[in-house]
Every structure is written in structure tokens, then in C-alpha cells.
Amino acid sequence: MCLLDDSEICRSILESLPTGLCVVDVQKKFVIWSDGAELITGHRRHEVIGKSCIGDPLLHCDHPGCEFCSEECPAARAIKTSRPAETSGLVHHKAGYEVPVRIRAVPVHNQHGSIIGAVELFDAIEQPSSAESEARLPGCVDEVTGVATRFATQSHLHESHHNLSEAGVRFGVLLFRVEGLDRFRSGFGPEAANGLLRVVARTIEGTLWRTDFIGRWADDQFLVVLNGCREDALHSVRDRLSWRVANDSIEWWGERRSLPVSVGCAMAQSDEELPSVLERVEKSLCNASAWRTCRPQDPDSESS
């Protein structure tokens, strides 16, 4: 008997693959989950097998408001068209943050040629840390979040401002604030607060272009420098990042915990001093925070 005629051996081979691989049936239920999928997502095999990716999606696409587990996801397209499908997307890690991935799907046929499911392959798209270039310098990497410190961020801001003044290279600034962090820290402890900050920082960093920069600006704030950003693109980048961090949460004592995040933005002008740019982005953040506060919210939303 040929080795590959044994279905259990084939399953064992697929499950041991170091790359992200899953097999779903036509009802979009997971039937195989590889070692690589466990590593990339943090979800163990027994937590996934038999569950539908529609009811509790682990993967979603790279567009706001478009769930990956829809008729347009690669697996659904492969099953519907009987052809391979490919896209870039996101894996929602069990720890709460999102990992950019490249996803490919191919249909699976039975011996009669009927489609019975799909195989999805996904590999993490490596994103360099904003602090990598500063890693050798003391005081340049924030110990809690792993992104650049305020000192390193100020240095990068001055460099971007110089490039704007001398070479006309435009840049935009985004300022994120995790709302209610002090109360969250008091209620759940510093470990939980630090975990949530790491998740937010990692999600933002994983969404940025290689030329962009993120640093921890204050205890509850992150500042992002969008180098070479056009003015007409600034707000769409802000909205995209806002949508991403809105999904961030951590698992703490068996429950998902999260906090709202407000975002301010400002585009640096060629004849403007850096303090003025920072003043405008802080004012924008205050307006965004005030708007969020005025919205009717669930009183338990800060720890939902």
C-alpha cells in the first residue's frame, strides 16, 4: 500500500507543517489545523477543529467592514469558482492583536470531482519594528511595548521636519490615546494594562508602511509619523488604523478586556514649526476624545 493512501498519515503530515495551513469543508468548518497555524494565530488545534470560521472568524480581509469569512474570502471563492484564490489579509491572534498575512486557497475535490472544501495557506508578512534602527542606543526602545521611546520619537520627528523643510518631503502625524487606562490599571492591575498597551502598539506597528514610525509618546499615548504621506491620504490612514485598534483586546481571567482608542491627526506644513504641528495633533486628539465621550456607551464598555 502506498504511504499516502493512508488518510491518517496524510492528516499527520499536513498538521505537522510549519507553515499556516487549514482545511475547511463546504460549511466552512475547520477539519485540519497545522502546527504553523497554531504558531501564527496562538489558537491550538483543539480550539479550532469542528468550529465554523463564519461564526467566530480568525481571519479577515484587509478592508474595513469586510469580514474575511464572507462570499469574497479566498476559501469561499475557491469553493465557488473551483479555482485558486489569493489575497492579503489579517489573522486575529489569540492574544488580541492582528498579524498581516498572505493567504492562498485551493479547492479540494473528492474522487468524483465534486468540491468538498478548500485548503488555505497563510504566511505572516514580516513587519520590521520601528525601534530596530534605534535598538543599539540606550533609552530608545520602550520596555513595555517594544516600540520607540518618546526620546527616539522626538528625534525622528525632528528628522522628518528637517526633510520637509529642506527637501519638501511631506509627513503626517497621528496621536493615539487608550482611553480609561488608569482606571483599567487600577481595576485589573499593571500586568493587564501593559498587555493591552502591547497589543495596541503591535497592531498599529503591523499596519504601517516600512517608512512610517511609531513611538510611545506618553503612558497612554502612541505617536505615529507617516513619512511621505499625502494630505488627501491622511484621514483614510487614520480611519484604517482606528478600525484596526478598535478590535484589540486581551484575554484576562477568562474574559476579553478592551478599551476605546481615540485618534488625532495633523499634516505638517512646509512653513510650520514642529511645536505647532504637535499642538494641532493634540487638539485633534482632544476633539476626537470629547466626541467619543459624548457618544452613548455601555457603562461596562471599558472592560468588555
GUVEXGU-387005 format. One line per 2 residues: number of its first residue (from 1); their letters; for each residue x negated, y, z negated of N, C-alpha, C. Coordinates in Angstrom, 2 decimals. Last residue first. Layout:
# GUVEXGU-387005
NUM	a	X,Y,Z,X,Y,Z,X,Y,Z  ...
//
This chain:
# GUVEXGU-387005
304	ss	15.23,45.42,-28.48,15.91,44.40,-27.71,14.93,43.56,-26.95  14.50,47.51,-29.99,13.94,46.21,-30.36,14.62,45.07,-29.63
302	es	15.77,49.66,-28.96,14.33,49.75,-29.15,13.72,48.42,-29.54  18.51,49.13,-28.97,17.77,49.01,-27.71,16.27,49.04,-27.91
300	dp	20.35,49.32,-30.94,19.34,48.29,-31.13,18.43,48.18,-29.91  22.10,51.25,-30.06,21.26,51.58,-31.22,20.18,50.55,-31.47
298	dq	22.18,51.79,-26.60,22.47,50.82,-27.65,21.57,51.13,-28.83  22.66,55.20,-25.60,21.90,53.97,-25.68,22.44,53.08,-26.78
296	pr	23.30,57.87,-23.44,23.87,56.96,-24.45,23.13,55.64,-24.43  20.66,60.27,-23.05,21.48,59.21,-22.47,22.06,58.35,-23.58
294	ct	18.94,61.90,-24.39,20.31,62.36,-24.26,21.23,61.28,-23.69  16.51,60.61,-24.11,17.11,60.68,-25.44,18.58,61.06,-25.37
292	rw	15.96,61.04,-21.42,16.19,59.68,-21.88,16.91,59.67,-23.23  15.59,63.79,-21.45,16.67,63.23,-20.63,17.00,61.82,-21.09
290	as	13.31,63.92,-23.04,14.54,64.54,-23.51,15.75,63.99,-22.76  11.48,62.64,-21.36,11.78,62.06,-22.66,13.09,62.60,-23.21
288	an	11.38,64.42,-19.23,11.82,63.04,-18.99,12.23,62.37,-20.28  10.40,66.67,-20.55,11.71,66.73,-19.90,12.26,65.34,-19.67
286	cl	7.89,65.69,-21.34,8.86,66.13,-22.35,10.27,66.19,-21.78  6.73,65.28,-18.81,6.98,64.15,-19.70,8.01,64.51,-20.77
284	sk	6.53,67.92,-17.92,7.36,66.97,-17.17,7.71,65.76,-18.02  4.69,68.85,-19.78,6.04,69.43,-19.76,7.00,68.51,-19.02
282	ev	2.50,67.33,-19.01,3.05,67.15,-20.35,4.47,67.73,-20.45  2.06,68.34,-16.48,2.45,66.93,-16.59,3.02,66.64,-17.98
280	re	1.37,71.00,-17.10,2.57,70.73,-16.30,3.01,69.27,-16.44  -0.98,70.67,-18.53,0.16,71.33,-19.18,1.45,71.02,-18.43
278	lv	-2.62,69.57,-16.59,-2.25,68.77,-17.76,-1.05,69.36,-18.48  -2.86,71.77,-14.90,-2.29,70.52,-14.39,-1.80,69.66,-15.55
276	sp	-4.13,73.57,-16.60,-2.80,73.89,-16.11,-2.10,72.65,-15.58  -6.63,72.41,-16.99,-5.70,72.53,-18.12,-4.27,72.84,-17.70
274	le	-7.73,72.67,-14.28,-7.31,71.38,-14.82,-6.38,71.51,-16.03  -6.48,75.39,-12.26,-7.42,74.83,-13.23,-6.85,73.56,-13.84
272	ed	-5.74,75.57,-8.78,-5.27,75.43,-10.16,-6.36,74.84,-11.05  -5.85,75.57,-6.06,-6.27,76.79,-6.74,-5.94,76.76,-8.23
270	sq	-4.82,73.09,-5.29,-6.22,73.41,-4.98,-6.73,74.63,-5.72  -2.91,71.33,-7.76,-3.00,72.29,-6.66,-4.45,72.75,-6.49
268	am	-1.78,68.08,-8.61,-2.79,69.13,-8.77,-2.84,70.01,-7.53  1.44,67.27,-9.52,0.49,67.25,-8.40,-0.49,68.39,-8.58
266	ac	2.78,65.33,-12.17,2.38,66.64,-11.65,1.36,66.43,-10.54  5.14,63.67,-14.32,4.23,63.70,-13.17,3.93,65.15,-12.78
264	gv	6.06,61.38,-16.97,5.98,62.72,-16.39,5.00,62.72,-15.23  8.12,58.88,-18.28,7.02,59.20,-17.37,7.15,60.64,-16.88
262	sv	8.86,56.68,-21.04,9.12,57.89,-20.25,7.90,58.24,-19.42  10.04,53.55,-21.86,8.83,54.29,-21.49,9.25,55.48,-20.62
260	pl	11.53,51.71,-24.58,11.62,52.51,-23.36,10.33,53.28,-23.12  10.30,48.51,-25.69,10.57,49.91,-25.96,10.72,50.64,-24.63
258	sr	10.99,45.15,-26.87,10.55,46.13,-25.89,10.86,47.53,-26.38  10.93,41.67,-27.48,10.92,43.03,-28.02,10.38,43.99,-26.98
256	re	12.56,38.60,-27.67,11.89,39.56,-26.79,12.04,40.96,-27.39  11.91,36.29,-30.37,12.78,37.21,-29.64,11.96,38.14,-28.76
254	gw	10.12,34.75,-31.86,11.19,34.07,-31.13,12.13,34.97,-30.37  8.29,36.60,-32.87,9.11,35.80,-33.77,10.36,35.26,-33.07
252	we	8.21,38.12,-29.86,7.77,38.30,-31.24,8.76,37.60,-32.17  7.13,38.65,-26.68,7.87,37.72,-27.50,7.33,37.80,-28.92
250	is	7.48,41.87,-25.13,6.67,40.82,-25.73,7.58,39.88,-26.50  7.97,43.54,-21.95,8.39,43.17,-23.30,7.40,42.14,-23.83
248	dn	8.85,45.46,-19.09,7.83,44.97,-20.02,8.42,44.65,-21.39  10.51,46.64,-17.30,10.68,45.21,-17.50,9.73,44.64,-18.55
246	av	9.63,49.21,-17.10,10.93,49.01,-17.75,11.19,47.54,-18.03  7.38,49.10,-15.58,7.19,49.07,-17.03,8.51,48.91,-17.77
244	rw	8.63,49.17,-12.98,7.81,48.04,-13.43,7.71,47.98,-14.95  9.92,51.60,-12.88,10.71,50.38,-12.75,9.92,49.17,-13.26
242	sl	7.72,53.29,-13.02,8.75,53.34,-14.07,9.57,52.06,-14.07  6.44,52.71,-10.61,5.80,52.33,-11.85,6.78,52.34,-13.02
240	rd	8.36,53.79,-8.84,7.96,52.38,-8.75,7.33,51.90,-10.05  8.45,56.47,-9.61,9.64,55.64,-9.74,9.30,54.16,-9.72
238	rv	5.80,57.28,-8.98,6.31,57.38,-10.35,7.51,56.46,-10.56  5.85,56.88,-6.23,4.92,56.10,-7.05,5.39,56.11,-8.50
236	sh	7.75,58.80,-5.55,8.05,57.39,-5.27,7.12,56.47,-6.05  6.44,61.13,-6.31,7.65,60.73,-7.03,8.02,59.27,-6.76
234	la	4.20,61.19,-4.51,4.03,61.19,-5.96,5.27,60.65,-6.69  4.51,61.52,-1.83,4.48,60.14,-2.33,4.47,60.06,-3.85
232	de	4.33,64.16,-1.23,5.62,63.52,-0.95,5.66,62.08,-1.45  1.66,64.66,-1.86,2.71,65.23,-2.71,4.04,64.53,-2.49
230	rc	-0.54,61.84,-1.73,0.18,62.94,-1.09,1.31,63.41,-1.99  -3.52,60.95,-3.42,-2.06,60.83,-3.33,-1.46,62.06,-2.64
228	gn	-6.19,60.82,-3.99,-5.80,60.84,-2.59,-4.30,60.74,-2.37  -5.63,59.14,-7.03,-6.59,59.80,-6.15,-6.15,59.70,-4.69
226	lv	-3.86,59.50,-9.65,-3.61,58.94,-8.32,-4.48,59.69,-7.32  -4.39,58.69,-12.91,-4.84,59.62,-11.87,-4.68,58.92,-10.52
224	vl	-2.45,58.36,-15.81,-2.85,57.76,-14.54,-3.25,58.86,-13.57  -2.47,57.85,-19.26,-2.56,58.82,-18.17,-3.11,58.13,-16.93
222	fq	-0.37,56.80,-21.86,-1.34,56.41,-20.85,-1.30,57.45,-19.74  0.41,56.96,-25.40,0.42,57.50,-24.04,-0.69,56.92,-23.16
220	dd	0.31,56.59,-28.12,1.47,56.04,-27.40,1.52,56.47,-25.94  -2.19,57.71,-28.77,-1.77,56.45,-29.37,-0.65,55.80,-28.58
218	aw	-3.36,58.89,-25.54,-3.03,59.08,-26.96,-2.55,57.75,-27.50  -4.40,57.86,-23.20,-4.50,59.30,-23.44,-4.23,59.66,-24.90
216	rg	-6.10,55.40,-21.66,-5.23,55.64,-22.82,-5.46,57.07,-23.27  -6.04,55.48,-18.06,-6.72,55.55,-19.34,-5.71,55.76,-20.45
214	if	-6.50,54.54,-14.67,-5.62,54.60,-15.84,-6.48,54.66,-17.10  -6.69,55.39,-11.21,-7.36,55.29,-12.52,-6.33,55.38,-13.63
212	dt	-7.15,54.32,-7.75,-6.47,55.02,-8.85,-7.13,54.70,-10.18  -8.26,52.73,-5.83,-8.83,54.07,-6.00,-8.21,54.85,-7.16
210	rw	-6.72,50.45,-5.81,-8.10,50.35,-6.30,-8.71,51.72,-6.56  -3.39,51.27,-6.96,-4.38,51.03,-5.91,-5.78,51.01,-6.54
208	lt	-1.48,49.67,-9.62,-2.19,50.78,-8.99,-3.07,50.32,-7.83  -0.47,47.50,-10.91,0.35,48.07,-9.84,-0.39,49.15,-9.06
206	ge	-2.10,46.83,-13.00,-1.92,45.85,-11.94,-1.14,46.37,-10.76  -1.77,49.04,-14.68,-3.05,48.82,-14.00,-2.92,47.86,-12.84
204	it	0.86,48.60,-15.60,0.52,49.81,-14.84,-0.74,49.57,-14.03  0.52,46.12,-16.91,1.48,46.26,-15.83,1.15,47.48,-14.97
202	ra	-1.38,46.77,-18.86,-1.72,45.79,-17.83,-0.77,45.87,-16.65  -0.03,48.62,-20.45,-1.26,49.01,-19.77,-1.57,48.06,-18.62
200	vv	2.09,47.00,-21.41,2.38,48.19,-20.60,1.14,48.60,-19.79  0.60,45.07,-22.86,1.48,44.67,-21.77,1.76,45.85,-20.84
198	rl	-0.65,46.63,-24.80,-1.47,45.88,-23.83,-0.65,45.48,-22.61  1.57,47.55,-26.22,0.73,48.51,-25.51,-0.13,47.81,-24.45
196	lg	2.43,45.12,-27.33,3.29,45.82,-26.37,2.49,46.84,-25.57  0.27,44.55,-29.03,0.63,43.63,-27.96,1.48,44.29,-26.90
194	na	0.38,46.69,-30.80,-0.78,46.56,-29.91,-0.48,45.63,-28.75  2.82,46.06,-32.06,2.67,47.32,-31.34,1.50,47.25,-30.36
192	ae	2.15,43.60,-33.26,3.21,43.65,-32.25,3.09,44.92,-31.41  0.17,44.49,-35.03,-0.15,43.47,-34.02,0.88,43.49,-32.90
190	pg	1.38,46.30,-36.79,0.44,46.80,-35.77,0.12,45.79,-34.69  4.97,45.66,-37.28,3.56,45.54,-37.61,2.65,45.99,-36.47
188	fg	7.66,46.07,-37.04,7.16,44.76,-36.63,5.67,44.58,-36.89  8.23,48.63,-38.14,9.17,47.53,-38.27,8.58,46.16,-38.02
186	sr	6.07,50.26,-37.53,6.50,50.13,-38.93,7.39,48.92,-39.14  6.05,50.02,-34.75,4.90,49.56,-35.53,5.26,49.36,-37.00
184	fr	8.49,51.25,-34.17,8.27,49.85,-33.78,7.13,49.25,-34.60  7.94,53.82,-35.01,8.99,53.05,-35.69,8.87,51.56,-35.40
182	dl	5.90,54.45,-33.17,5.65,54.50,-34.62,6.68,53.67,-35.39  7.18,54.25,-30.66,6.13,53.31,-31.02,5.87,53.29,-32.53
180	ge	9.18,55.69,-29.35,9.51,55.00,-30.59,8.44,54.03,-31.07  8.12,55.23,-25.99,8.98,55.92,-26.94,9.25,55.06,-28.18
178	vr	5.20,55.58,-24.51,6.01,54.50,-25.06,6.83,55.09,-26.20  4.65,57.65,-21.77,4.76,57.60,-23.22,5.69,56.46,-23.61
176	fl	2.48,58.54,-19.11,3.45,57.59,-19.66,3.46,57.70,-21.18  1.89,60.70,-16.57,1.69,60.55,-18.01,2.83,59.70,-18.57
174	lv	0.12,61.08,-13.56,1.29,60.53,-14.24,0.96,60.36,-15.71  -1.05,63.26,-11.07,-1.22,62.76,-12.44,0.12,62.28,-12.95
172	gf	-2.73,63.26,-7.87,-1.57,63.45,-8.73,-1.83,62.83,-10.09  -4.96,64.94,-5.63,-4.67,63.90,-6.61,-3.43,64.29,-7.43
170	rv	-6.76,65.56,-2.54,-5.64,65.77,-3.45,-5.54,64.65,-4.48  -9.71,66.85,-1.65,-9.10,65.54,-1.89,-8.01,65.68,-2.95
168	ga	-11.24,69.08,-0.99,-9.81,69.09,-0.67,-9.12,67.75,-0.84  -13.83,69.32,-1.77,-13.57,68.57,-0.54,-12.10,68.51,-0.16
166	es	-13.87,71.02,-4.05,-14.97,71.03,-3.08,-14.63,70.39,-1.74  -11.47,70.64,-5.45,-11.99,72.00,-5.22,-13.01,72.04,-4.09
164	ln	-11.23,67.86,-5.50,-10.15,68.68,-4.93,-10.68,70.05,-4.56  -13.52,67.12,-6.81,-13.33,66.66,-5.44,-12.22,67.43,-4.74
162	hh	-12.98,68.27,-9.32,-14.12,68.76,-8.54,-13.96,68.36,-7.07  -10.85,66.69,-10.10,-10.63,68.12,-9.91,-11.75,68.73,-9.08
160	se	-12.15,64.22,-10.36,-11.09,64.37,-9.35,-10.82,65.84,-9.06  -13.87,64.86,-12.48,-14.43,64.45,-11.19,-13.40,64.63,-10.08
158	hl	-12.06,65.40,-14.50,-12.95,66.48,-14.05,-13.56,66.14,-12.70  -10.91,62.82,-14.73,-10.10,63.97,-14.33,-10.95,65.12,-13.81
156	hs	-13.08,61.37,-15.69,-12.56,61.07,-14.35,-11.69,62.21,-13.83  -13.35,62.54,-18.22,-14.46,62.59,-17.28,-13.98,62.35,-15.86
154	qt	-10.90,61.81,-19.33,-11.21,63.23,-19.13,-12.35,63.40,-18.13  -11.33,59.04,-19.43,-10.27,59.57,-18.58,-10.49,61.06,-18.31
152	af	-13.34,58.80,-21.33,-13.63,58.38,-19.96,-12.59,58.95,-18.99  -11.85,59.80,-23.56,-13.11,60.40,-23.16,-13.43,60.08,-21.70
150	rt	-9.75,57.99,-23.77,-9.46,59.38,-23.42,-10.73,60.09,-22.92  -10.87,54.87,-22.20,-10.54,55.74,-23.34,-10.20,57.13,-22.85
148	av	-9.48,52.52,-19.85,-10.42,53.56,-20.22,-9.94,54.36,-21.43  -8.14,49.41,-21.18,-8.28,50.43,-20.14,-9.25,51.50,-20.64
146	gt	-7.85,47.70,-23.32,-8.80,47.33,-22.29,-8.92,48.32,-21.15  -6.25,48.11,-25.57,-5.60,47.86,-24.28,-6.55,47.44,-23.17
144	ve	-8.02,48.27,-27.81,-6.70,47.64,-27.91,-6.18,47.22,-26.56  -10.36,49.60,-27.09,-10.46,48.26,-27.64,-9.11,47.54,-27.68
142	dv	-11.04,51.34,-24.16,-10.16,51.25,-25.32,-10.09,49.81,-25.82  -14.21,52.25,-23.17,-13.16,51.25,-23.00,-12.35,51.16,-24.29
140	cg	-16.17,54.05,-23.85,-15.42,54.30,-22.61,-14.30,53.30,-22.37  -17.97,53.69,-25.91,-16.85,54.59,-26.12,-15.99,54.84,-24.91
138	pl	-20.93,53.20,-23.96,-20.21,53.10,-25.23,-19.08,54.11,-25.32  -20.93,51.86,-20.70,-21.11,53.04,-21.52,-20.31,52.93,-22.80
136	ra	-20.24,49.71,-19.20,-21.56,49.68,-19.82,-21.80,50.87,-20.74  -17.74,50.25,-18.14,-17.86,49.24,-19.18,-19.21,49.27,-19.89
134	es	-16.99,51.86,-16.13,-17.43,52.54,-17.33,-17.84,51.56,-18.43  -16.09,50.24,-14.17,-17.26,51.06,-13.85,-17.81,51.77,-15.07
132	ea	-13.87,49.11,-15.51,-15.01,48.30,-15.12,-16.26,49.13,-14.88  -11.56,50.44,-16.11,-12.69,50.64,-17.02,-13.93,49.88,-16.60
130	ss	-9.70,49.61,-14.37,-10.15,51.00,-14.24,-11.38,51.25,-15.08  -10.30,46.31,-13.12,-9.96,47.21,-14.22,-10.48,48.61,-13.97
128	pq	-9.08,45.10,-9.99,-10.19,45.50,-10.85,-9.73,46.45,-11.94  -6.94,42.46,-9.48,-6.97,43.92,-9.56,-8.11,44.33,-10.48
126	ei	-6.29,39.71,-7.42,-7.15,40.29,-8.44,-7.15,41.82,-8.34  -3.38,38.19,-7.12,-4.18,39.18,-6.40,-5.00,39.92,-7.44
124	ad	-2.82,34.74,-7.63,-2.93,36.08,-8.20,-3.82,36.95,-7.33  -0.87,32.84,-5.42,-2.20,33.11,-5.96,-2.23,34.54,-6.47
122	fl	1.50,30.31,-4.81,1.25,31.71,-5.16,-0.10,31.83,-5.85  3.61,28.39,-2.80,2.25,28.57,-3.28,2.07,30.03,-3.64
120	ev	6.45,26.36,-2.82,5.92,27.72,-2.90,4.51,27.68,-3.46  8.41,24.24,-0.87,7.19,24.34,-1.68,6.74,25.79,-1.64
118	ag	11.90,23.37,-0.95,10.78,24.16,-0.44,9.61,24.09,-1.42  14.50,21.09,0.18,13.89,22.04,-0.76,12.77,22.82,-0.10
116	ii	15.42,19.48,2.12,15.84,19.15,0.77,15.23,20.10,-0.28  16.49,19.30,5.42,15.76,20.11,4.44,16.31,19.82,3.05
114	sg	16.24,16.28,7.29,17.07,17.28,6.61,16.23,18.03,5.57  14.80,14.21,8.38,14.60,15.53,8.93,15.44,16.62,8.29
112	hq	14.88,11.83,7.15,15.84,12.02,8.24,15.72,13.40,8.88  13.14,11.95,5.08,12.77,11.09,6.19,13.70,11.22,7.38
110	nh	13.32,15.53,4.28,13.34,14.10,3.96,13.05,13.27,5.20  11.22,18.45,4.10,12.20,17.62,4.79,12.18,16.19,4.23
108	vp	10.72,21.67,2.82,10.45,20.24,2.60,11.58,19.45,3.25  9.28,24.75,4.10,10.42,23.86,3.82,9.95,22.42,3.61
106	va	7.02,26.86,2.31,7.28,26.00,3.48,8.44,25.08,3.12  5.73,30.04,1.32,6.70,28.95,1.14,6.86,28.18,2.43
104	ri	3.54,32.10,-0.54,3.84,31.42,0.72,4.77,30.27,0.44  2.59,35.13,-2.07,3.44,33.94,-2.10,3.68,33.42,-0.69
102	rv	0.33,36.72,-4.10,0.67,36.49,-2.70,1.40,35.16,-2.65  1.00,38.83,-6.97,0.65,37.57,-6.33,0.96,37.63,-4.84
100	pv	0.53,40.66,-9.95,0.71,40.69,-8.50,0.22,39.38,-7.88  2.19,40.05,-12.92,0.96,39.73,-12.21,1.23,39.79,-10.71
98	ey	3.43,41.83,-15.73,3.64,41.31,-14.39,2.31,41.15,-13.67  3.97,40.88,-19.23,3.51,41.74,-18.15,3.71,41.07,-16.80
96	ga	4.88,38.92,-21.02,5.66,40.13,-20.82,5.22,41.01,-19.67  3.92,36.41,-21.40,3.51,37.41,-22.39,4.21,38.75,-22.18
94	kh	4.74,35.07,-19.13,5.45,34.80,-20.38,5.13,35.83,-21.45  4.85,37.21,-16.25,4.12,36.38,-17.19,4.90,36.21,-18.49
92	hv	6.37,37.21,-13.35,6.62,37.75,-14.69,5.99,36.80,-15.70  4.69,37.87,-10.42,5.04,36.82,-11.37,5.24,37.49,-12.72
90	lg	5.56,39.42,-7.34,5.14,39.50,-8.74,5.53,38.25,-9.49  4.37,39.61,-3.95,5.38,39.74,-4.99,4.77,39.78,-6.37
88	st	4.25,39.40,-0.43,3.58,39.76,-1.68,4.65,39.98,-2.72  5.08,36.52,1.62,5.25,37.90,1.15,4.33,38.16,-0.03
86	ea	6.27,34.15,4.03,5.18,34.69,3.21,5.50,36.12,2.81  7.44,30.98,5.25,7.68,32.38,4.91,6.58,32.86,3.96
84	pr	8.02,28.47,7.79,7.25,29.02,6.67,7.57,30.51,6.47  11.42,27.40,8.54,10.11,27.90,8.96,9.36,28.44,7.74
82	st	14.06,26.94,8.16,13.21,25.78,8.43,11.84,26.20,8.95  15.73,28.93,7.31,15.25,29.01,8.70,14.43,27.79,9.13
80	ki	16.43,28.21,4.66,17.45,28.65,5.61,16.99,28.57,7.06  14.02,27.53,3.42,15.11,26.56,3.45,16.13,26.92,4.53
78	ar	12.60,29.93,3.78,12.05,28.68,4.32,13.14,27.61,4.44  14.23,31.74,2.42,14.02,31.91,3.86,13.51,30.62,4.49
76	aa	13.99,30.75,-0.19,15.31,30.78,0.45,15.18,30.90,1.97  11.22,31.14,-0.57,11.80,29.79,-0.66,13.14,29.74,0.05
74	pc	10.94,33.99,-0.27,10.29,33.06,0.65,10.89,31.66,0.62  14.12,35.74,-0.56,12.88,35.25,-1.14,12.26,34.23,-0.20
72	ee	16.56,36.57,0.38,15.39,37.02,1.11,14.08,36.53,0.51  18.50,35.74,-1.33,18.50,35.14,0.00,17.28,35.55,0.82
70	sc	16.49,35.64,-4.30,17.67,36.05,-3.55,17.60,35.37,-2.19  14.37,36.04,-6.42,15.23,34.88,-6.20,16.53,35.32,-5.56
68	fe	13.51,38.66,-6.62,12.78,37.76,-5.73,13.62,36.53,-5.43  15.73,41.37,-6.53,15.25,40.18,-7.23,14.61,39.23,-6.22
66	cg	15.26,44.58,-6.12,15.43,43.42,-5.25,14.87,42.20,-5.95  14.66,46.81,-7.61,16.06,46.44,-7.47,16.31,45.22,-6.62
64	ph	11.70,47.64,-5.84,12.61,47.89,-6.96,14.04,47.47,-6.65  9.75,45.05,-4.45,10.59,46.21,-4.17,11.58,46.41,-5.30
62	dc	8.37,42.68,-4.34,7.61,43.89,-4.62,8.41,45.16,-4.36  10.31,40.06,-5.97,9.59,40.69,-4.87,8.98,42.01,-5.29
60	hl	9.63,37.69,-8.59,10.49,38.61,-7.85,9.64,39.41,-6.89  9.74,34.79,-10.61,9.11,35.52,-9.52,10.10,36.52,-8.96
58	lp	11.38,33.80,-12.46,9.99,34.01,-12.86,9.27,34.86,-11.84  14.79,34.24,-13.27,13.73,34.35,-12.27,12.36,34.60,-12.88
56	dg	17.06,32.47,-14.22,16.01,33.07,-15.05,14.77,33.25,-14.17  18.82,31.77,-12.15,19.35,32.18,-13.44,18.33,32.89,-14.30
54	ic	17.07,31.09,-10.09,18.06,32.14,-9.87,18.56,32.66,-11.22  15.57,28.96,-10.77,14.86,30.24,-10.71,15.82,31.39,-10.42
52	sk	16.87,26.63,-13.05,17.05,27.35,-11.79,16.30,28.67,-11.83  15.10,23.84,-14.48,15.78,25.12,-14.58,15.86,25.80,-13.22
50	gi	13.57,21.62,-14.05,15.00,21.44,-14.19,15.80,22.72,-14.29  10.68,22.96,-15.58,11.27,21.88,-14.79,12.76,21.72,-15.11
48	ve	9.95,24.87,-17.57,10.40,25.30,-16.25,11.17,24.21,-15.51  8.87,23.91,-19.84,9.76,25.07,-19.99,10.45,25.44,-18.68
46	hr	7.12,21.95,-19.08,8.37,21.51,-19.70,9.37,22.66,-19.90  4.94,23.57,-18.14,5.75,22.75,-17.23,7.11,22.38,-17.84
44	rh	4.78,26.89,-19.53,4.41,25.49,-19.46,5.41,24.71,-18.61  3.90,30.05,-18.41,5.03,29.16,-18.67,4.59,27.71,-18.49
42	gt	1.82,31.59,-17.56,1.92,31.37,-19.00,3.06,30.45,-19.38  1.29,32.05,-14.86,2.53,32.59,-15.44,2.60,32.49,-16.96
40	il	-1.21,30.93,-14.28,-0.88,32.25,-13.76,0.29,32.87,-14.49  -1.13,28.40,-15.57,-2.19,29.36,-15.89,-1.80,30.77,-15.47
38	ea	1.08,27.15,-14.38,1.06,27.37,-15.82,0.06,28.46,-16.19  0.13,27.03,-11.77,1.33,27.83,-12.06,1.42,28.13,-13.56
36	gd	-1.97,25.21,-12.12,-2.27,26.59,-11.73,-1.10,27.52,-11.98  -0.54,22.89,-12.64,-1.40,23.45,-13.69,-1.74,24.91,-13.40
34	sw	2.80,23.26,-11.11,1.39,22.85,-11.18,0.66,23.44,-12.38  5.82,21.76,-11.05,5.17,22.98,-11.54,3.72,22.65,-11.84
32	iv	8.78,20.57,-9.50,7.34,20.40,-9.72,6.75,21.75,-10.09  11.36,21.44,-9.55,11.14,20.00,-9.73,9.67,19.67,-9.93
30	fk	13.58,24.07,-10.20,12.19,23.64,-10.16,12.10,22.13,-10.41  16.31,24.77,-8.06,15.84,24.27,-9.35,14.41,23.76,-9.21
28	kq	17.66,25.60,-5.78,16.62,26.47,-6.33,16.23,26.07,-7.75  19.15,23.74,-4.56,19.86,24.54,-5.56,18.91,25.52,-6.26
26	vd	17.30,22.39,-3.08,18.16,23.33,-2.35,19.02,24.17,-3.30  14.38,22.50,-5.28,15.35,21.81,-4.42,16.28,22.85,-3.79
24	vv	10.94,23.54,-5.31,12.34,23.75,-5.69,13.23,22.95,-4.76  7.72,23.38,-6.59,8.65,22.81,-5.62,10.05,23.02,-6.15
22	cl	4.83,25.44,-6.89,6.07,24.91,-7.42,6.90,24.37,-6.27  1.57,26.47,-7.73,2.43,25.70,-6.83,3.69,25.27,-7.55
20	gt	-1.39,28.14,-7.99,0.02,28.20,-8.36,0.86,27.48,-7.33  -4.20,25.86,-8.21,-3.50,27.00,-7.62,-2.05,26.98,-8.08
18	pl	-5.13,23.48,-9.21,-5.43,24.71,-9.96,-4.78,25.95,-9.38  -3.04,20.58,-9.39,-3.69,21.59,-8.56,-3.94,22.87,-9.37
16	se	-1.62,18.69,-10.76,-2.99,18.96,-11.23,-3.69,20.05,-10.43  0.75,18.38,-9.41,0.79,19.03,-10.72,-0.60,19.40,-11.22
14	li	-0.07,16.97,-7.13,0.44,18.33,-6.99,0.40,19.08,-8.33  -0.82,14.51,-8.31,-1.79,15.30,-7.54,-1.35,16.75,-7.46
12	sr	1.58,13.67,-9.43,0.44,13.93,-10.30,-0.61,14.78,-9.60  3.10,13.28,-7.10,3.51,14.30,-8.07,2.33,14.68,-8.97
10	ci	1.65,11.14,-5.99,1.75,12.41,-5.26,2.14,13.56,-6.21  2.14,9.22,-7.96,0.77,9.65,-7.70,0.77,10.99,-6.98
8	es	4.88,8.95,-7.65,4.35,9.44,-8.92,2.91,9.90,-8.79  5.17,7.89,-5.09,5.66,9.25,-5.35,5.09,9.82,-6.64
6	dd	2.97,6.22,-3.12,3.46,6.24,-4.50,3.86,7.67,-4.87  1.79,6.62,-0.74,3.15,6.10,-0.69,3.78,6.09,-2.07
4	ll	-0.82,7.32,-1.06,0.14,8.42,-1.01,1.58,7.94,-0.86  -2.16,4.85,-0.89,-2.13,5.58,-2.16,-1.02,6.62,-2.18
2	cm	-0.51,2.23,0.84,-1.25,3.49,0.89,-1.07,4.25,-0.43  -0.84,-1.20,0.00,0.00,0.00,0.00,-0.88,1.25,0.00
//
